[in-house]
Amino acid sequence: MEGSDKKNILIISYFFPPCNKVGGRRWAKFGKYLNRKKHNIYVLSVSTPYSGLCPWEKDLHEFRSNISRLHYIEHQPFHILNKTPQTITGKIKYRLSWYKSKIFKSNATDISEKYRNNLLEQAEKIIVRNNISTVIITGGPFHWCHHAIQLKKKFPGLRFLLDLRDYWTGGEAYKKLSPENKAKEDKMELECISLSDNVFTPAERIAGFLKQKYEEHRNKIIVLPHAFDAEEIPVETSENVSDSKTISFAYGGILYSNMQQAVNRMIELLKHLKLKGFNVRVDIYTFDHSYSELFSNAGLNNVVNYHPTIPPEQLFRTFKSTDYLLQLRAGETEEQHFKSTKFYELIALKKPIVYFGPEGDVSSFITENNLGFSGNTPINELTEAIIKNKREVRIPDVTFNVSQFEYKHITDTLENYL
């Protein structure tokens, strides 16, 4: 790359490693690969509280010294965080906080509402000191985006790229707002899109929604998909799958509170496989034992094994010795349509995927590309298909070109807009 092509890039992301919230992964990975293309990466984030290891902290190695943090500001009111204060001062604060919440009713719960002044002050210093040419702002949270885009008014010569990872307006949280608060969010979203040079989103449906809502800005709205990091996928080809009378499944990630329908459907499949005389094993790598009671009530407590989360490389090596990989979706916030990093990682492992959740873009992508099975298939038909594929291994289609969804490849696309 010629020296003149090198960009000084500021990524403004509320979440960022070592915080292990998934919201920080996308731009930690893009930062890694942009850095390898010899761009200078700077980051402004928040020192958010977190516990546990962050799998993506290793990706910051080359630009860790360029990461700045804003002091964390608690967004929850005092009476929510301190339900039983013991001191007189605490009790007074509790009462004042409670009254304030009743007088100034708001159904906005954005955790980034209080950062505007600190964010703008620190970002301006970074821009001036490091001769920044491109600013990338990612959300949610979405007030964070609106605060940060104000920098465009002071630095009109810089490129400002807005990355909306989820629905801002149009999503489930937005639909629950009062008309007054909806109008406020609409106004902020419009200003962000108007001021941005380009607007990215990882989801085709979000892009379609934004293009329809903001017709005059449709040409600046770009799908920049989620991706997987090929360096985390095991390269060895030898696989130690389960014996012929055992069918094994594995899942890695959070089991969200609204996945009960998907879990119940999975239980149906497991019970039918057992009735067919197969031994069944399910290994779940997650943070807690959510839904263990459902498995126990179904007589599957000796079938389903919970494990602590492990680093991606180790998890993927374990997945390679599993017959089927599970993809569970809850169906809220239209997640049955969103292709996540985890989704592409499963495809890259070249193992058959079994999807449980509402039908949508994810299940269609899996079945239409012969990458796995939909759990919404009639249970007897699904059971026979799982058994048959265990013997014949016709699925997945190992010729499917998953490399198009590598971070390295998607970063090439991103580079065109810097």
C-alpha positions, 0 to 999 in steps of 0.5 A: 500500500502506498503511504498516501493511502494510509488512513488515520481512523477513529472507531467510536464504540461504546463496547470494546474489549476487554469488555466481553459484550458482543457489541465490541467484537465487530469493530475489534475484528475490523480494527485488527484487519484494518491495522494489518492493511497498514491503517492507523487505528484509534479507538474511543470506548467506555470503561464498562464493567464486565466479568470473565474473559473476553475472546476478542481482547487478543485482536487488539494487540497491534493497536492497544496503546491507541485505545482511549476510555471514558469513565463509566457512568451508571445509567440506572436511577439510584432507587433501582440500584439500591432497593434497600438503602440502610443509611439515612442519606441513602434513604433520602436519595432513594426517595428523591430518585423514586419521585423523580422517576414518577415526575419525569416519566421516560420510557427511554433506557439508552445506557449512553445518554449521559456521555455527550460532553465527555465523548465530544471532548475526548473525541475532538482531542483524538481527531486533532492530535492524530490527524484523523481522516475517518471516524467510524461510529457504531451503535447501539446504544444509539444516543452514543451515535447521536452524540458522536455524529455532532463532530461532523459539524465541527470537522466537515472535511472528515469522513463519518461512517455510521454503523447500525448493528441493530434496528434503532427505530423499527425494532421491538424496543422502539415499538414500545415507546410512547409517541413522544419518545418515538418522535425523539428517536426518529429525529435523532436517527434522521440527523445521524443518517443525514450527517453521515457519509455512509451508513453501514448495517450487517442486516439486509432487512435493516438496510431495506427498512432504512432505505424505505424510511429515508428515501433521499439517503438510500444510496449511502446505506450499505450492507456490511455483513458480520463475518468470521475470523478464519484464523480462529477456525481449525485447519486440521481435517481429521475429525473424531465424530461419535460412533454409529449409535450415538448422535452428538450435538453442540451449542456455544453461546448465550441461552437467552430468556426467550428461547423456550420455544426453540429449546422445546422443539429441540427436546422433541427431536432428542426424544424421538432419536432416543425412541429410534434406539440412538444414544444422544449427547448434547454439549452446551458451552454457555454462562449458566444452566438456563433451561436445565429444568426443561431438559430434566423434566423431559428426562434428558438430564443425562443427555444434556451437558453444560460446560463453561465458555472456552476460547473460540479456537478451543471451542471450534476444535471441540465442534469439529468432533461433533455430529451436529451444531445447533443454532438457536434463535428466540424470534424477538427483534427479528433475530430469525432474519439476522446472520450473526458472526456465530452463524458464519463460524458454524458454516466455516466449520463445515459441520451440519447445522440444526436450526431451532427458532422461527422460520426466517432468513437464517433457516432459509439460508441454511436449507437452501444452501444445503448447510443443515436442517430446519427444526420446523420440519415435521418431527418424524421427517426431521428425525429420519433426516438427521439419522440418514445424514449421520450415516451418509454425510451428504450435508453440509455442502462442503463446496459452499464458498464461506470465504466471502464472509471472512473478516479479511474479505469484508474488510476489503469492502470496508476499505472502499469507503474509508 
